[in-house]
Amino acid sequence: MKTLITTLCIVHQHPRILLGMKKRGFAAGKWNGFGGKVEVETIEENAKREMSEECGLEIKNMDRVGLIDFEFKDNPEIIQVHFFKVNEFAGEPTETEEMMPKWFHVDEIPFTQMWPDDLYWMPFFLKGRKFKGKFLFGENDAILEKELEEVAEI
């Protein structure tokens, strides 16, 4: 089974978080963090590059906080996502061809316009806890199976 390594970065400055509306490609029309496929660079370099390309921010400090494997029924590929909490950055969030960034108060996160798994891992993220897990999606992004736990280290 092939594994695709990806990153997902979210800026969290309590009580607000920065999400981006995906404008094209995979997950278009959903609010999400910023990130993408890791190719020749390290996971950390990818996270920084994707954040810069997708919303114009330069990451100054980030922590790896999560690791989740996503599978889709009838697709042999596993998407492994490395989650980063961005603590410090330079610049202003700017809309790009791919993403439209927007700040949300933590009580107003648009979960109905996000991947359904976000409801499960976001509480760990917002409380500064590390997490690992796996999700299996079926038709219409329905969660068929899930495993998620708090961990000491990623």
C-alpha positions in Angstrom: 0.0 0.0 0.0 1.4 3.4 -1.0 1.6 6.2 1.6 1.5 9.8 0.6 3.2 12.1 3.2 1.5 15.5 3.7 1.5 18.4 6.1 -1.2 20.6 7.6 -0.4 23.9 9.4 -2.8 25.9 11.5 -2.0 29.2 13.2 -3.5 29.3 16.7 -3.4 32.5 18.6 -6.0 32.0 21.3 -8.9 32.8 20.9 -8.5 32.7 17.2 -7.3 30.3 14.5 -6.4 30.8 10.9 -8.0 28.5 8.3 -8.1 28.6 4.5 -11.0 28.0 2.1 -9.6 25.6 -0.5 -10.5 27.1 -3.9 -9.4 24.3 -6.2 -8.3 20.7 -6.4 -8.6 18.0 -3.6 -10.9 19.3 -0.8 -12.1 22.4 -2.8 -14.9 24.2 -1.0 -13.7 23.1 2.5 -12.1 25.1 5.3 -8.8 23.6 6.2 -5.3 24.3 7.4 -2.4 25.0 5.0 -0.2 22.3 3.6 0.4 19.7 1.0 2.4 16.8 -0.4 5.9 16.3 0.8 8.2 15.6 -2.2 11.9 16.2 -2.0 12.1 18.4 1.0 11.8 17.5 4.7 8.4 17.5 6.4 9.2 20.8 8.2 10.5 22.5 5.0 7.3 21.4 3.2 5.1 22.9 6.0 6.9 26.2 5.8 6.9 26.3 2.0 3.2 25.4 1.7 2.2 28.0 4.3 4.1 30.7 2.4 2.7 29.6 -1.0 -0.9 29.2 0.2 -1.4 32.3 2.3 1.8 34.4 2.3 2.9 33.8 5.9 6.5 33.0 6.9 6.6 30.5 9.8 8.9 31.6 12.6 8.0 28.9 15.1 5.9 25.7 14.9 5.3 22.5 16.8 4.5 19.1 15.4 1.3 18.2 17.3 -0.4 15.4 15.4 -0.1 12.5 13.0 -3.1 10.9 11.3 -3.4 8.3 8.6 -6.4 8.8 6.3 -7.7 6.0 4.1 -10.6 6.1 1.6 -12.6 3.0 0.9 -11.7 1.4 -2.5 -8.5 3.5 -2.7 -5.2 1.7 -1.8 -3.4 4.9 -0.9 -2.9 6.1 2.7 -2.6 9.8 3.2 -0.4 10.4 6.2 -0.9 14.0 7.6 1.7 15.6 9.9 -0.1 18.4 11.8 1.7 21.6 12.9 0.6 24.3 15.3 2.1 27.6 14.1 3.0 29.7 17.1 4.8 32.6 15.4 4.8 34.0 11.9 5.7 37.0 9.8 3.5 38.7 7.3 -0.2 39.1 6.8 -2.5 36.3 5.6 -3.1 36.9 1.8 -5.5 35.2 -0.6 -3.8 33.1 -3.3 -5.1 31.2 -6.3 -5.4 28.1 -4.1 -6.6 29.4 -0.7 -8.6 32.2 0.9 -7.4 32.6 4.5 -9.7 33.8 7.3 -9.4 34.2 11.1 -12.1 32.4 13.2 -12.8 32.7 16.8 -12.4 29.2 18.4 -16.1 29.2 19.3 -17.0 29.8 15.6 -15.0 27.2 13.7 -17.0 26.2 10.6 -17.1 22.5 11.2 -20.0 21.9 8.8 -17.7 23.2 6.0 -14.7 21.1 7.0 -13.6 17.5 6.9 -15.7 15.5 9.4 -12.6 14.2 11.2 -11.8 17.8 12.3 -14.5 17.6 15.0 -12.4 14.8 16.7 -8.9 16.1 16.5 -9.5 19.8 16.8 -10.2 19.7 20.6 -6.7 18.1 21.1 -5.2 20.8 18.9 -6.9 23.7 20.6 -5.9 22.4 24.1 -2.2 22.0 23.1 -2.3 18.2 23.2 -0.5 15.9 20.8 -2.5 13.2 19.0 -2.2 10.2 16.7 -4.8 8.3 14.8 -6.4 6.9 11.7 -9.6 7.5 9.8 -11.3 5.4 7.1 -13.7 7.4 4.9 -16.5 6.0 2.8 -18.8 7.6 0.3 -19.6 11.3 0.7 -16.8 11.6 3.3 -18.6 9.5 5.8 -16.3 8.2 8.6 -16.5 4.4 8.6 -13.7 3.8 11.2 -11.7 6.0 13.5 -9.0 5.7 16.1 -7.7 8.8 17.9 -5.7 9.1 21.0 -3.6 11.7 22.9 0.1 10.9 22.9 3.1 12.3 24.7 5.3 12.5 21.6 4.8 12.3 17.8 
